[in-house]
């Protein structure tokens, strides 16, 4: 009989490539990992791992088991949480993953409400940008993913068809220029007015979108600096090193010293949502987290 704890260990070994690294990630000993893998192979009736030098490689059977493990573990988590709630336990767990500007704006208000209204529910938070955050949800590594999309292509619009999507807000993008810039006092500006500027770009996904928006305006931006850190983007603009386009949530989370925000025309925006799996959406603690995120966005 294959046990869920053995599947979790197998996924850790597959992700890290060794028993010792998996043990560190799981907070147990290397012999314990080895013992559980032997038990799993015995249950499966076939080898699941092959040692190649210092690393462990999955056999074909091991790859198949890892492929199915995410769905099995997500379903098991949903079942455990729902049964506990039905049994009347005032407890629960929600694993939340969010992109950085969501972590600093929407998440604190939502978590404070969860703690106040459901003190027995434990909520953990890690940061990841989409699409990695969405992958974590599908792989069973989180219960709720705070994500965003620009929705500019059919592929992007259809990418979440298998998930429960809770719309939270529409986040406009704004131009960011140094205080002494020729357009710093403008009420609004078009992207084409920044065609000859030096650009500072954000995360890879935002960077791709920036290039698309600029190309739609008739030019390709000269990106001199790129960083995943929004405060660094604002700091570089404030130092007069270039211009940028950032979501309002990102600007709200940073004090833009030396920089001015200017509205863009036509408006450019992204959709911010909370995502979960259909099975998990029925778990009371997950449903409560989605509601608190929606409330935080409404504020």
SEKOL-990538 format. One line per 4 residues: number of its first residue (from 0); for each residue x, y, z of N, C-alpha, C. Coordinates in Angstrom, 3 decimals, padded with zeros to 6 digits. Layout:
N
NUM) X/Y/Z/X/Y/Z/X/Y/Z ~ ...
//
This chain:
299
0) 000.847/-001.197/000.000/000.000/000.000/000.000/000.887/001.255/000.000 ~ 000.638/002.143/-000.944/001.425/003.368/-001.045/000.881/004.402/-000.069 ~ 001.771/004.972/000.749/001.368/005.942/001.760/001.733/007.363/001.315 ~ 000.887/008.326/001.733/001.091/009.718/001.340/002.442/010.240/001.808
4) 002.874/009.853/003.025/004.150/010.353/003.542/005.308/009.890/002.663 ~ 005.180/008.691/002.080/006.227/008.201/001.198/006.248/008.996/-000.114 ~ 005.052/009.385/-000.598/004.986/010.189/-001.819/005.633/011.553/-001.610 ~ 005.412/012.150/-000.428/006.027/013.453/-000.138/007.555/013.343/-000.159
8) 008.056/012.243/000.400/009.507/012.037/000.427/010.025/011.814/-000.995 ~ 009.310/011.033/-001.798/009.729/010.792/-003.181/009.795/012.096/-003.967 ~ 008.803/012.980/-003.792/008.818/014.273/-004.478/010.025/015.108/-004.045 ~ 010.359/015.058/-002.774/011.501/015.816/-002.280/012.802/015.285/-002.876
12) 012.946/013.964/-002.971/014.150/013.362/-003.553/014.238/013.727/-005.033 ~ 013.097/013.669/-005.738/013.083/014.004/-007.161/013.466/015.474/-007.377 ~ 013.012/016.350/-006.482/013.275/017.784/-006.633/014.718/018.143/-006.297 ~ 015.312/017.458/-005.295/016.646/017.828/-004.820/017.764/016.974/-005.407
16) 017.437/015.755/-005.828/018.435/014.902/-006.452/019.221/014.018/-005.516 ~ 018.940/014.074/-004.199/019.671/013.217/-003.266/018.873/013.019/-001.989 ~ 019.207/011.929/-001.278/018.550/011.646/-000.003/018.895/012.701/001.039 ~ 020.169/013.105/001.074/020.604/014.056/002.107/019.947/015.418/001.906
20) 019.869/015.890/000.650/019.227/017.185/000.383/017.735/017.117/000.680 ~ 017.108/015.990/000.332/015.686/015.818/000.633/015.459/015.831/002.137 ~ 016.361/015.189/002.884/016.238/015.159/004.340/016.299/016.567/004.926 ~ 017.190/017.404/004.377/017.284/018.791/004.863/015.984/019.548/004.600
24) 015.419/019.352/003.411/014.176/020.047/003.070/013.018/019.580/003.939 ~ 013.015/018.301/004.282/011.900/017.729/005.040/012.096/017.818/006.547 ~ 013.308/018.195/006.971/013.576/018.302/008.401/013.683/016.962/009.095 ~ 014.247/015.977/008.385/014.439/014.652/008.997/015.855/014.172/008.684
28) 016.156/012.920/008.984/017.500/012.394/008.770/017.599/011.676/007.427 ~ 018.834/011.573/006.934/019.046/010.874/005.663/018.642/009.393/005.752 ~ 018.980/008.684/006.862/018.536/007.288/006.969/017.012/007.150/006.934 ~ 016.301/008.115/007.508/014.836/008.056/007.494/014.311/008.153/006.065
32) 014.923/009.050/005.249/014.525/009.182/003.852/014.795/007.876/003.113 ~ 015.978/007.308/003.320/016.345/006.053/002.669/015.374/004.934/003.040 ~ 015.027/004.866/004.325/014.118/003.817/004.799/012.732/003.969/004.151 ~ 012.245/005.209/004.056/010.920/005.419/003.479/010.910/005.127/001.982
36) 012.011/005.405/001.301/012.090/005.086/-000.119/012.116/003.569/-000.355 ~ 012.787/002.841/000.535/012.774/001.376/000.429/011.364/000.842/000.628 ~ 010.646/001.407/001.603/009.278/000.978/001.870/008.377/001.279/000.674 ~ 008.574/002.437/000.033/007.761/002.803/-001.126/008.041/001.878/-002.300
40) 009.310/001.572/-002.540/009.652/000.662/-003.639/009.087/-000.727/-003.391 ~ 009.076/-001.145/-002.126/008.487/-002.438/-001.776/006.991/-002.434/-002.089 ~ 006.314/-001.325/-001.738/004.873/-001.222/-002.012/004.591/-001.178/-003.505 ~ 005.454/-000.460/-004.239/005.250/-000.334/-005.679/005.628/-001.608/-006.436
44) 006.528/-002.398/-005.856/006.941/-003.640/-006.485/007.922/-003.456/-007.623 ~ 008.572/-002.285/-007.677/009.535/-002.016/-008.745/010.458/-000.884/-008.294 ~ 011.702/-000.835/-008.806/012.600/000.275/-008.440/012.048/001.622/-008.913 ~ 012.201/002.626/-008.087/011.746/003.971/-008.407/012.894/004.947/-008.583
48) 014.081/004.608/-008.036/015.242/005.490/-008.076/016.483/004.718/-008.490 ~ 017.360/005.381/-009.227/018.651/004.809/-009.612/019.724/005.796/-009.202 ~ 020.768/005.318/-008.536/021.858/006.198/-008.155/022.807/006.370/-009.333 ~ 023.069/007.641/-009.704/024.035/007.962/-010.764/025.065/008.913/-010.160
52) 026.222/008.388/-009.788/027.220/009.202/-009.092/026.691/009.588/-007.731 ~ 026.663/010.889/-007.461/026.162/011.376/-006.173/024.678/011.707/-006.197 ~ 024.056/011.606/-007.361/022.656/011.984/-007.481/021.763/010.773/-007.681 ~ 020.470/010.950/-007.363/019.466/009.928/-007.568/018.642/010.322/-008.792
56) 018.403/009.346/-009.675/017.600/009.596/-010.872/016.355/008.729/-010.828 ~ 015.228/009.273/-011.259/013.977/008.518/-011.262/013.957/007.495/-012.386 ~ 013.429/006.306/-012.096/013.136/005.347/-013.157/011.840/005.778/-013.841 ~ 011.454/005.049/-014.881/010.199/005.381/-015.557/009.027/005.273/-014.598
60) 009.052/004.235/-013.738/007.984/004.074/-012.748/008.013/005.209/-011.730 ~ 009.222/005.629/-011.343/009.338/006.748/-010.403/008.788/008.036/-010.976 ~ 009.072/008.289/-012.270/008.552/009.493/-012.928/007.030/009.482/-012.956 ~ 006.462/008.299/-013.232/004.997/008.200/-013.263/004.404/008.484/-011.888
64) 005.037/007.966/-010.851/004.518/008.154/-009.492/004.628/009.616/-009.066 ~ 005.736/010.277/-009.390/005.893/011.702/-009.058/004.861/012.535/-009.808 ~ 004.592/012.148/-011.061/003.624/012.888/-011.869/002.231/012.864/-011.241 ~ 001.870/011.739/-010.654/000.543/011.607/-010.035/000.525/012.079/-008.580
68) 001.689/012.210/-007.972/001.751/012.518/-006.540/001.125/013.866/-006.200 ~ 001.346/014.906/-007.047/000.843/016.246/-006.733/-000.668/016.233/-006.572 ~ -001.365/015.613/-007.534/-002.820/015.547/-007.455/-003.303/014.729/-006.273 ~ -002.608/013.627/-005.994/-002.980/012.768/-004.863/-002.842/013.530/-003.556
72) -001.710/014.210/-003.380/-001.457/014.932/-002.127/-002.400/016.125/-001.963 ~ -002.682/016.836/-003.075/-003.620/017.962/-002.994/-005.002/017.467/-002.601 ~ -005.442/016.357/-003.216/-006.741/015.793/-002.873/-006.795/015.318/-001.440 ~ -005.691/014.724/-000.969/-005.642/014.243/000.409/-005.694/015.398/001.396
76) -004.963/016.482/001.085/-004.996/017.661/001.954/-006.411/018.225/002.043 ~ -007.081/018.323/000.888/-008.454/018.832/000.874/-009.367/017.953/001.709 ~ -009.187/016.631/001.573/-010.030/015.704/002.335/-009.794/015.841/003.831 ~ -008.522/015.909/004.241/-008.200/016.017/005.669/-008.776/017.294/006.273
80) -008.615/018.418/005.561/-009.098/019.694/006.082/-010.622/019.725/006.156 ~ -011.287/019.199/005.123/-012.747/019.233/005.110/-013.320/018.327/006.189 ~ -012.729/017.133/006.348/-013.204/016.220/007.393/-013.016/016.835/008.772 ~ -011.867/017.491/008.991/-011.614/018.132/010.284/-012.652/019.215/010.567
84) -013.011/019.983/009.529/-014.006/021.040/009.715/-015.375/020.442/010.009 ~ -015.739/019.381/009.291/-017.029/018.727/009.517/-017.102/018.164/010.927 ~ -015.969/017.658/011.405/-015.931/017.079/012.756/-015.997/018.146/013.849 ~ -015.996/019.417/013.441/-016.153/020.493/014.412/-014.867/020.995/015.022
88) -013.724/020.692/014.399/-012.450/021.169/014.948/-012.257/022.626/014.562 ~ -011.966/023.475/015.516/-011.701/024.880/015.219/-010.216/025.032/014.883 ~ -009.853/024.466/013.760/-008.453/024.470/013.330/-008.421/024.410/011.816 ~ -007.294/024.679/011.266/-007.127/024.620/009.822/-005.771/025.168/009.442
92) -005.453/025.026/008.173/-004.167/025.498/007.677/-004.355/026.006/006.260 ~ -003.753/027.138/005.969/-003.771/027.676/004.613/-002.339/028.061/004.247 ~ -001.862/027.509/003.134/-000.536/027.873/002.633/-000.752/028.847/001.476 ~ -000.301/030.081/001.690/-000.521/031.165/000.729/000.789/031.512/000.031
96) 000.724/031.701/-001.281/001.886/032.197/-002.021/001.442/033.464/-002.745 ~ 002.298/034.489/-002.736/001.929/035.783/-003.310/003.120/036.411/-004.011 ~ 002.825/037.244/-005.006/003.880/038.050/-005.631/004.205/039.219/-004.692 ~ 005.424/039.767/-004.752/005.885/040.719/-003.728/004.991/041.922/-003.483
100) 004.503/042.605/-004.530/003.693/043.792/-004.270/002.343/043.434/-003.670 ~ 001.854/042.228/-003.927/000.645/041.756/-003.248/000.920/041.446/-001.789 ~ 002.112/040.917/-001.512/002.497/040.585/-000.133/002.538/041.817/000.755 ~ 002.910/042.951/000.191/003.077/044.158/000.997/001.834/045.036/001.049
104) 000.806/044.713/000.242/-000.387/045.565/000.202/-001.654/044.807/000.592 ~ -002.026/043.783/-000.145/-003.263/043.050/000.119/-003.132/042.050/001.254 ~ -002.017/041.333/001.277/-001.874/040.207/002.195/-001.903/040.606/003.675 ~ -001.196/041.657/004.119/-001.223/041.973/005.555/-002.634/042.194/006.103
108) -003.471/042.929/005.381/-004.848/043.177/005.834/-005.631/041.871/005.893 ~ -005.467/041.024/004.875/-006.186/039.751/004.841/-005.738/038.828/005.969 ~ -004.435/038.764/006.232/-003.929/037.892/007.293/-004.361/038.391/008.666 ~ -004.378/039.704/008.861/-004.821/040.249/010.145/-006.279/039.891/010.397
112) -007.115/039.949/009.361/-008.524/039.586/009.499/-008.675/038.095/009.803 ~ -007.874/037.251/009.152/-007.927/035.804/009.417/-007.554/035.516/010.865 ~ -006.500/036.136/011.333/-006.062/035.887/012.720/-007.105/036.370/013.716 ~ -007.723/037.505/013.427/-008.724/038.071/014.331/-010.006/037.225/014.352
116) -010.459/036.784/013.188/-011.743/036.107/013.080/-011.647/034.587/013.186 ~ -010.478/034.033/012.860/-010.274/032.581/012.922/-008.918/032.294/013.555 ~ -008.777/032.565/014.847/-007.468/032.448/015.506/-006.885/031.035/015.489 ~ -007.725/030.028/015.291/-007.206/028.659/015.254/-006.644/028.252/013.908
120) -006.818/029.079/012.898/-006.337/028.760/011.553/-004.913/029.275/011.364 ~ -004.024/028.388/010.948/-002.634/028.770/010.702/-002.465/029.119/009.223 ~ -001.853/030.261/008.970/-001.593/030.685/007.592/-000.097/030.899/007.416 ~ 000.467/030.270/006.400/001.884/030.487/006.067/001.955/031.243/004.753
124) 003.058/031.960/004.552/003.223/032.788/003.356/004.614/032.617/002.780 ~ 004.673/032.391/001.467/005.937/032.439/000.731/005.691/033.296/-000.509 ~ 006.767/033.814/-001.099/006.633/034.685/-002.262/007.099/033.980/-003.534 ~ 006.333/034.197/-004.593/006.709/033.716/-005.929/005.882/034.477/-006.944
128) 006.500/034.799/-008.054/005.797/035.467/-009.149/005.086/034.417/-010.001 ~ 003.944/034.766/-010.599/003.391/033.859/-011.609/004.311/033.862/-012.837 ~ 004.447/032.738/-013.543/003.648/031.525/-013.433/004.148/030.527/-012.387 ~ 005.280/030.800/-011.705/005.788/029.839/-010.731/004.780/029.613/-009.607
132) 004.108/030.675/-009.146/003.135/030.517/-008.060/001.989/029.604/-008.478 ~ 001.588/029.701/-009.745/000.501/028.852/-010.246/000.974/027.399/-010.338 ~ 002.220/027.198/-010.726/002.790/025.850/-010.748/002.801/025.257/-009.344 ~ 003.158/026.060/-008.352/003.174/025.581/-006.967/001.788/025.128/-006.525
136) 000.758/025.852/-006.954/-000.608/025.467/-006.612/-000.957/024.126/-007.233 ~ -000.652/023.966/-008.502/-000.970/022.708/-009.189/-000.146/021.540/-008.658 ~ 001.058/021.828/-008.162/001.931/020.768/-007.646/001.611/020.406/-006.196 ~ 000.656/021.107/-005.591/000.269/020.794/-004.217/001.124/021.445/-003.161
140) 001.914/022.462/-003.539/002.808/023.119/-002.588/002.195/024.344/-001.925 ~ 000.993/024.716/-002.313/000.273/025.799/-001.632/-001.219/025.572/-001.840 ~ -002.028/026.321/-001.093/-003.483/026.180/-001.177/-004.128/027.353/-001.904 ~ -003.538/028.533/-001.795/-004.045/029.740/-002.448/-002.858/030.465/-003.070
144) -003.022/030.873/-004.320/-001.972/031.645/-005.005/-002.529/033.007/-005.384 ~ -001.888/034.052/-004.902/-002.207/035.417/-005.335/-001.393/035.662/-006.599 ~ -002.081/035.960/-007.697/-001.395/036.049/-008.987/-001.973/037.194/-009.801 ~ -001.369/037.430/-010.953/-001.868/038.472/-011.852/-001.644/038.028/-013.287
148) -002.408/038.640/-014.173/-002.224/038.396/-015.607/-002.605/039.663/-016.360 ~ -001.977/039.847/-017.506/-002.280/040.991/-018.343/-003.375/040.661/-019.350 ~ -003.570/039.356/-019.607/-004.668/038.937/-020.472/-004.563/039.410/-021.898 ~ -003.345/039.561/-022.383/-003.157/040.093/-023.740/-003.230/039.007/-024.813
152) -003.131/037.730/-024.423/-003.187/036.653/-025.409/-004.214/035.612/-024.980 ~ -004.719/034.851/-025.954/-005.687/033.795/-025.657/-005.067/032.733/-024.757 ~ -003.777/032.448/-024.980/-003.084/031.446/-024.160/-003.083/031.878/-022.700 ~ -002.788/033.163/-022.445/-002.755/033.655/-021.067/-004.150/033.651/-020.451
156) -005.174/033.990/-021.240/-006.531/034.022/-020.712/-007.031/032.625/-020.371 ~ -006.578/031.599/-021.126/-007.052/030.231/-020.914/-006.188/029.438/-019.946 ~ -005.095/030.022/-019.459/-004.117/029.261/-018.667/-004.672/028.804/-017.324 ~ -005.738/029.435/-016.831/-006.271/029.108/-015.503/-007.618/028.406/-015.583
160) -007.952/027.822/-016.723/-009.274/027.209/-016.903/-009.560/026.091/-015.911 ~ -008.521/025.417/-015.428/-008.724/024.299/-014.506/-008.764/024.730/-013.047 ~ -008.661/026.049/-012.784/-008.575/026.554/-011.416/-009.812/027.368/-011.043 ~ -010.012/027.528/-009.737/-011.019/028.460/-009.244/-010.368/029.842/-009.201
164) -010.960/030.806/-009.910/-010.392/032.145/-010.027/-011.281/033.135/-009.274 ~ -010.728/033.782/-008.236/-011.459/034.809/-007.489/-010.881/036.182/-007.875 ~ -011.570/036.943/-008.735/-011.065/038.274/-009.108/-010.972/039.182/-007.883 ~ -009.894/039.931/-007.768/-009.700/040.820/-006.624/-009.734/042.287/-007.036
168) -008.919/042.670/-007.990/-008.910/044.075/-008.406/-008.222/044.219/-009.758 ~ -008.447/045.366/-010.361/-007.732/045.741/-011.581/-006.649/046.730/-011.185 ~ -005.415/046.365/-011.459/-004.253/047.157/-011.044/-003.703/047.911/-012.253 ~ -003.864/049.235/-012.244/-003.372/050.043/-013.360/-001.854/050.188/-013.307
172) -001.251/050.303/-014.467/000.171/050.606/-014.541/000.347/052.119/-014.681 ~ 001.380/052.636/-014.037/001.664/054.073/-014.099/003.100/054.281/-014.554 ~ 003.330/055.434/-015.176/004.683/055.803/-015.557/005.428/056.355/-014.354 ~ 006.713/056.096/-014.282/007.545/056.579/-013.177/008.743/057.306/-013.783
176) 008.880/058.596/-013.468/009.964/059.406/-014.039/010.680/060.149/-012.915 ~ 011.957/060.544/-013.100/012.656/061.335/-012.079/011.958/062.670/-011.854 ~ 012.103/063.236/-010.659/011.423/064.489/-010.314/011.756/065.625/-011.277 ~ 012.985/065.690/-011.767/013.355/066.780/-012.660/013.112/066.495/-014.125
180) 012.435/065.399/-014.417/012.213/064.991/-015.806/011.272/065.968/-016.514 ~ 011.403/066.082/-017.833/010.583/067.008/-018.623/009.087/066.689/-018.535 ~ 008.738/065.426/-018.171/007.328/065.038/-018.097/006.853/064.846/-016.656 ~ 007.661/065.264/-015.692/007.325/065.018/-014.288/006.044/065.714/-013.847
184) 005.710/066.828/-014.459/004.512/067.580/-014.075/003.319/067.280/-014.971 ~ 003.456/066.354/-015.890/002.357/066.026/-016.807/001.225/065.319/-016.061 ~ -000.013/065.580/-016.483/-001.162/064.879/-015.896/-001.203/063.440/-016.364 ~ -000.857/063.226/-017.608/-000.805/061.882/-018.181/000.132/061.907/-019.389
188) 000.564/060.731/-019.779/001.480/060.664/-020.920/001.238/059.395/-021.704 ~ 001.595/059.440/-022.978/001.538/058.266/-023.829/002.882/057.563/-023.839 ~ 002.881/056.260/-024.048/004.133/055.499/-024.045/005.105/056.028/-025.094 ~ 004.576/056.488/-026.229/005.452/056.962/-027.309/006.292/058.157/-026.880
192) 005.820/058.917/-025.882/006.580/060.079/-025.406/007.858/059.667/-024.683 ~ 007.965/058.389/-024.336/009.142/057.886/-023.610/010.044/057.047/-024.507 ~ 009.808/057.129/-025.810/010.510/056.243/-026.749/012.027/056.378/-026.692 ~ 012.532/057.583/-026.449/013.982/057.790/-026.477/014.634/057.667/-025.105
196) 013.858/057.296/-024.097/014.377/057.236/-022.728/015.153/055.947/-022.458 ~ 015.977/056.009/-021.416/016.601/054.807/-020.860/015.581/054.166/-019.922 ~ 015.402/052.840/-020.028/014.343/052.160/-019.268/014.904/051.290/-018.148 ~ 014.132/051.209/-017.085/014.421/050.301/-015.973/013.251/049.337/-015.889
200) 013.508/048.052/-016.020/012.446/047.048/-016.104/012.398/046.187/-014.846 ~ 011.225/045.601/-014.621/011.011/044.773/-013.431/011.185/043.291/-013.705 ~ 010.313/042.469/-013.099/010.431/041.005/-013.190/010.333/040.546/-014.648 ~ 010.810/039.339/-014.974/010.830/038.881/-016.374/009.472/038.974/-017.070
204) 008.394/038.582/-016.366/007.071/038.622/-016.984/006.644/040.062/-017.254 ~ 006.898/040.956/-016.268/006.574/042.374/-016.452/007.437/042.980/-017.556 ~ 008.657/042.498/-017.652/009.579/042.981/-018.685/009.041/042.661/-020.085 ~ 008.566/041.423/-020.244/008.000/041.022/-021.539/006.786/041.882/-021.880
208) 005.956/042.119/-020.865/004.772/042.933/-021.110/005.153/044.373/-021.460 ~ 006.173/044.909/-020.787/006.652/046.260/-021.099/007.065/046.357/-022.570 ~ 007.819/045.378/-023.039/008.267/045.390/-024.434/007.063/045.345/-025.371 ~ 006.047/044.517/-025.041/004.853/044.428/-025.881/004.136/045.773/-025.955
212) 003.966/046.432/-024.797/003.254/047.715/-024.757/004.026/048.771/-025.553 ~ 005.344/048.793/-025.380/006.158/049.767/-026.107/006.113/049.508/-027.613 ~ 006.177/048.245/-028.005/006.129/047.923/-029.432/004.782/048.295/-030.029 ~ 003.706/048.141/-029.242/002.382/048.579/-029.708/002.368/050.093/-029.922
216) 003.207/050.815/-029.135/003.286/052.274/-029.272/004.284/052.696/-030.352 ~ 004.931/051.711/-030.998/005.780/052.023/-032.142/007.269/052.063/-031.876 ~ 007.721/051.572/-030.721/009.165/051.580/-030.463/009.557/050.403/-029.583 ~ 010.845/050.098/-029.579/011.393/049.063/-028.711/012.184/049.746/-027.595
220) 011.836/049.499/-026.337/012.504/050.215/-025.250/013.970/049.811/-025.100 ~ 014.813/050.784/-024.789/016.217/050.498/-024.492/016.323/050.246/-022.981 ~ 016.357/048.975/-022.611/016.374/048.602/-021.192/017.824/048.542/-020.713 ~ 018.208/049.527/-019.901/019.573/049.583/-019.390/019.724/048.846/-018.067
224) 018.635/048.775/-017.277/018.693/048.111/-015.973/017.451/047.238/-015.817 ~ 017.626/046.072/-015.214/016.499/045.180/-014.952/016.680/044.560/-013.565 ~ 015.622/044.542/-012.788/015.674/043.976/-011.442/014.296/043.477/-011.048 ~ 014.240/042.388/-010.276/012.973/041.868/-009.767/012.491/042.654/-008.551
228) 013.329/043.542/-008.039/013.044/044.248/-006.791/012.423/045.618/-007.091 ~ 011.139/045.787/-006.760/010.456/047.046/-007.063/011.091/048.253/-006.375 ~ 011.476/048.162/-005.085/012.161/049.319/-004.486/013.420/049.714/-005.252 ~ 014.116/048.721/-005.809/015.312/049.036/-006.601/014.932/049.783/-007.878
232) 013.820/049.378/-008.523/013.353/050.092/-009.712/013.083/051.549/-009.366 ~ 012.328/051.765/-008.270/011.991/053.129/-007.852/013.255/053.912/-007.510 ~ 014.201/053.270/-006.830/015.442/053.929/-006.467/016.257/054.351/-007.676 ~ 016.298/053.499/-008.694/017.045/053.819/-009.909/016.394/054.980/-010.666
236) 015.064/054.984/-010.701/014.362/056.110/-011.333/014.616/057.380/-010.536 ~ 014.506/057.291/-009.213/014.720/058.451/-008.350/016.114/059.029/-008.471 ~ 017.076/058.182/-008.821/018.455/058.654/-009.004/018.682/059.244/-010.395 ~ 017.610/059.280/-011.205/017.727/059.885/-012.532/018.317/058.991/-013.590
240) 018.290/057.683/-013.370/018.945/056.762/-014.295/018.037/056.237/-015.387 ~ 016.766/056.621/-015.346/015.861/056.152/-016.377/014.424/056.297/-015.958 ~ 013.514/055.741/-016.793/012.082/055.767/-016.505/011.604/054.322/-016.383 ~ 010.389/054.157/-015.858/009.844/052.817/-015.685/008.331/052.882/-015.760
244) 007.732/051.718/-015.918/006.282/051.561/-015.800/006.047/050.483/-014.762 ~ 005.291/050.820/-013.710/005.051/049.887/-012.613/003.561/049.800/-012.296 ~ 003.095/048.657/-011.763/001.722/048.574/-011.264/001.550/049.496/-010.054 ~ 000.348/050.035/-009.881/000.093/050.919/-008.747/000.337/050.218/-007.417
248) 000.031/048.903/-007.334/000.288/048.173/-006.095/001.761/048.231/-005.724 ~ 002.630/048.123/-006.732/004.069/048.147/-006.470/004.504/049.519/-005.976 ~ 003.958/050.584/-006.578/004.315/051.937/-006.152/003.789/052.212/-004.753 ~ 002.581/051.679/-004.469/001.970/051.875/-003.151/002.818/051.273/-002.035
252) 003.549/050.202/-002.364/004.334/049.507/-001.348/005.720/050.121/-001.143 ~ 006.053/051.146/-001.942/007.378/051.767/-001.871/007.205/053.278/-001.778 ~ 008.032/053.931/-000.997/008.014/055.395/-000.948/008.896/055.914/-002.081 ~ 008.261/056.462/-003.143/009.052/056.833/-004.335/009.829/058.136/-004.181
256) 010.895/058.116/-003.414/011.714/059.319/-003.237/012.428/059.677/-004.530 ~ 012.318/060.949/-004.907/013.007/061.427/-006.101/012.342/061.039/-007.399 ~ 011.140/060.408/-007.312/010.455/059.968/-008.526/008.999/060.428/-008.493 ~ 008.432/060.632/-009.661/007.032/061.039/-009.797/006.265/060.001/-010.613
260) 005.013/059.747/-010.208/004.156/058.855/-010.992/003.275/059.692/-011.906 ~ 003.060/059.180/-013.119/002.227/059.865/-014.110/001.293/058.834/-014.735 ~ 000.025/059.179/-014.874/-000.947/058.270/-015.486/-000.595/058.006/-016.946 ~ -000.888/056.791/-017.406/-000.617/056.414/-018.796/-001.887/056.516/-019.628
264) -001.718/056.900/-020.878/-002.847/056.979/-021.800/-002.436/056.382/-023.137 ~ -003.136/055.348/-023.653/-004.306/054.730/-023.039/-003.928/053.928/-021.790 ~ -004.924/053.629/-020.975/-004.687/052.922/-019.717/-004.150/051.512/-019.978 ~ -003.145/051.128/-019.209/-002.586/049.774/-019.254/-002.827/049.161/-017.881
268) -003.298/047.934/-017.823/-003.648/047.358/-016.527/-003.435/045.856/-016.495 ~ -003.427/045.325/-015.269/-003.338/043.878/-015.073/-004.445/043.459/-014.112 ~ -004.868/042.217/-014.216/-005.907/041.670/-013.352/-005.243/040.911/-012.206 ~ -005.575/041.274/-010.978/-005.045/040.585/-009.791/-006.130/039.653/-009.259
272) -005.757/038.392/-009.041/-006.733/037.378/-008.634/-006.146/036.491/-007.533 ~ -007.037/035.757/-006.866/-006.632/034.679/-005.970/-007.053/033.371/-006.634 ~ -006.152/032.403/-006.655/-006.400/031.119/-007.315/-006.359/029.973/-006.316 ~ -007.175/028.968/-006.555/-007.070/027.733/-005.791/-007.586/026.593/-006.658
276) -007.427/025.362/-006.191/-007.932/024.195/-006.905/-009.396/023.965/-006.548 ~ -010.192/023.390/-007.450/-011.607/023.153/-007.151/-011.833/022.375/-005.854 ~ -011.037/021.336/-005.600/-011.189/020.559/-004.362/-010.895/021.415/-003.137 ~ -009.864/022.240/-003.221/-009.467/023.058/-002.077/-010.460/024.188/-001.808
280) -011.174/024.635/-002.839/-012.122/025.741/-002.661/-013.223/025.382/-001.678 ~ -013.459/024.068/-001.463/-014.504/023.631/-000.531/-013.996/023.520/000.897 ~ -012.687/023.680/001.091/-012.120/023.623/002.440/-012.427/024.939/003.151 ~ -013.061/024.899/004.331/-013.481/026.140/005.002/-012.360/027.160/005.202
284) -011.181/026.711/005.617/-010.095/027.655/005.868/-009.645/028.336/004.578 ~ -009.624/027.589/003.480/-009.243/028.163/002.187/-010.308/029.150/001.714 ~ -011.581/028.773/001.858/-012.666/029.680/001.470/-012.612/030.973/002.281 ~ -012.297/030.846/003.576/-012.195/032.042/004.428/-011.040/032.931/003.975
288) -009.912/032.332/003.572/-008.771/033.111/003.109/-009.118/033.866/001.828 ~ -009.826/033.208/000.922/-010.250/033.865/-000.316/-011.160/035.055/-000.006 ~ -012.079/034.864/000.938/-012.984/035.964/001.315/-012.213/037.141/001.911 ~ -011.240/036.860/002.772/-010.473/037.950/003.399/-009.616/038.694/002.372
292) -009.074/037.973/001.387/-008.318/038.635/000.327/-009.234/039.534/-000.506 ~ -010.439/039.072/-000.769/-011.389/039.873/-001.527/-011.766/041.137/-000.758 ~ -011.954/041.002/000.550/-012.253/042.170/001.389/-011.099/043.169/001.380 ~ -009.878/042.632/001.501/-008.694/043.510/001.520/-008.583/044.290/000.208
296) -008.875/043.624/-000.904/-008.812/044.290/-002.204/-009.890/045.364/-002.325 ~ -011.076/045.108/-001.770/-012.168/046.080/-001.832/-011.822/047.354/-001.069 ~ -011.013/047.228/-000.029/-010.614/048.399/000.752/-009.650/049.286/-000.006
//
